[in-house]
Amino acid sequence: MHNTIQKIINSHPVITDGAWGTQLQAQGLTQGDCPDAWNLTHPDRVEKVAQSYVDAGSRVILTNTFGANGILLESHGLKDKTREINKTGASISKKAAGNHVAVFGSIGPSGKMLLTGEVTAVQLRHAFAEQATGLVEGGVDAIIVETMADLDEAKLALAAAQDTRLPVFVSMVFDSGKEKDRTLMGVTIEDATSALEDAGADGIGANCGSGIESYIPVTRKLRAATKLPVWIKPNAGLPEIIDGNIRYNISPETFTEHARTIINEGADFIGGCCGTNPEFIRAMTAVQKIT
């Protein structure tokens, strides 16, 4: 196990952060805006989000770089700012983190499909490598390749991030199939885990997708399939549209109760994805021993 990760998980479980998108929206981000560009245009507001999770008790926070690969940024006319956006995003989170919270650089999917020929493997590898380079320049402690539905794309992002020599986790979305335990492409938890282990991932996990209850069996299967650290960030239930707004139906307290079970099933890192906020993190950290 990488020394950086070993040091972090010496105190178990590791509580990470929650959703970033909704928190940026609370700071004024509107539909159609590029969240990642805010690292350059509204760094103070991005820092407020990072700081809110640090204050809530997160021991790992991410960076506002989920969509900051050149392929996605090109649609906003920002491809030439890729490295700067990632470097600045990492620096913002590092500033909020101080000396006691680790920062994992966020690399999300490209938004293009390899299977249909929208993008090539070479283009993806280059885009993710450029993003990872910026994150390293900004000082991240590790990299998390997250919310991946395509295992091939995930492996390309992993390979690109490994060139930094930092620890790299990969988190897939398992929300398809009868048991909600397959990726959109039909890959099982066991096959994805085996492939990512063989590719040299330092940690493997799942995020987004279905509500937190479905993460109990997902975590169980992940733990049975690997000895690597397991990273889990579920949504706060399933979204509902109420008065034209998207709402999630799980409270921080209920989320924490499910998180207890997820930790008992083998998760080493636990946080939240869509619909979660600092109150969810605070609810978990308020419990001295979550298991």
JONOR-V863624 format. One record per backbone hydrogen bond with DSSP energy under -0.5 kcal/mol. NH is the residue of the N-H (numbers start at 1). CO is the residue of the C=O. If there is no record, write none. Layout:
[[NH & CO] [NH & CO]]
This chain:
[[6 & 2] [7 & 3] [8 & 4] [9 & 5] [10 & 6] [10 & 7] [11 & 8] [12 & 10] [14 & 268] [15 & 13] [16 & 14] [16 & 270] [19 & 273] [24 & 20] [25 & 21] [26 & 22] [27 & 23] [27 & 24] [28 & 25] [29 & 24] [33 & 30] [35 & 33] [37 & 34] [38 & 34] [38 & 35] [39 & 36] [40 & 37] [41 & 37] [42 & 38] [45 & 42] [46 & 42] [47 & 43] [48 & 44] [49 & 45] [50 & 46] [51 & 47] [52 & 48] [53 & 49] [54 & 50] [55 & 51] [56 & 52] [57 & 53] [57 & 54] [58 & 53] [59 & 15] [60 & 15] [61 & 102] [63 & 104] [65 & 63] [68 & 65] [69 & 67] [73 & 69] [74 & 70] [75 & 71] [75 & 72] [76 & 73] [77 & 74] [78 & 73] [81 & 78] [82 & 79] [85 & 81] [86 & 82] [87 & 83] [88 & 84] [89 & 85] [90 & 86] [91 & 87] [92 & 88] [93 & 89] [94 & 90] [95 & 91] [96 & 92] [97 & 93] [98 & 94] [100 & 97] [101 & 97] [102 & 59] [104 & 61] [105 & 103] [105 & 142] [107 & 144] [108 & 66] [114 & 112] [117 & 114] [118 & 113] [119 & 113] [124 & 120] [125 & 121] [126 & 122] [127 & 123] [128 & 124] [129 & 125] [130 & 126] [131 & 127] [132 & 128] [133 & 129] [134 & 130] [135 & 131] [136 & 132] [137 & 133] [138 & 134] [139 & 136] [140 & 135] [141 & 103] [142 & 103] [143 & 167] [144 & 105] [145 & 143] [145 & 169] [146 & 107] [146 & 144] [148 & 171] [151 & 149] [154 & 150] [155 & 151] [156 & 152] [157 & 153] [158 & 154] [159 & 155] [160 & 156] [161 & 157] [162 & 158] [163 & 159] [163 & 160] [164 & 161] [165 & 162] [166 & 161] [167 & 141] [169 & 143] [170 & 203] [171 & 145] [172 & 205] [173 & 148] [174 & 172] [175 & 173] [175 & 182] [176 & 182] [180 & 177] [181 & 176] [182 & 176] [183 & 187] [185 & 149] [186 & 183] [189 & 181] [192 & 188] [193 & 189] [194 & 190] [195 & 191] [196 & 192] [197 & 193] [198 & 194] [199 & 195] [200 & 197] [201 & 196] [202 & 168] [203 & 168] [204 & 229] [205 & 170] [206 & 231] [207 & 172] [208 & 233] [212 & 235] [214 & 211] [215 & 212] [216 & 213] [218 & 214] [219 & 215] [220 & 216] [221 & 217] [222 & 218] [223 & 219] [224 & 220] [225 & 221] [226 & 222] [229 & 202] [231 & 204] [231 & 229] [232 & 269] [233 & 206] [234 & 271] [235 & 208] [235 & 210] [236 & 274] [237 & 235] [240 & 247] [242 & 240] [242 & 245] [245 & 242] [247 & 240] [249 & 238] [250 & 236] [255 & 251] [256 & 252] [257 & 253] [258 & 254] [259 & 255] [260 & 256] [261 & 257] [262 & 258] [263 & 259] [264 & 260] [265 & 261] [266 & 263] [267 & 262] [268 & 230] [269 & 230] [270 & 14] [271 & 232] [272 & 17] [273 & 234] [276 & 273] [280 & 277] [281 & 277] [282 & 278] [283 & 279] [284 & 280] [285 & 281] [286 & 282] [287 & 284] [288 & 286]]
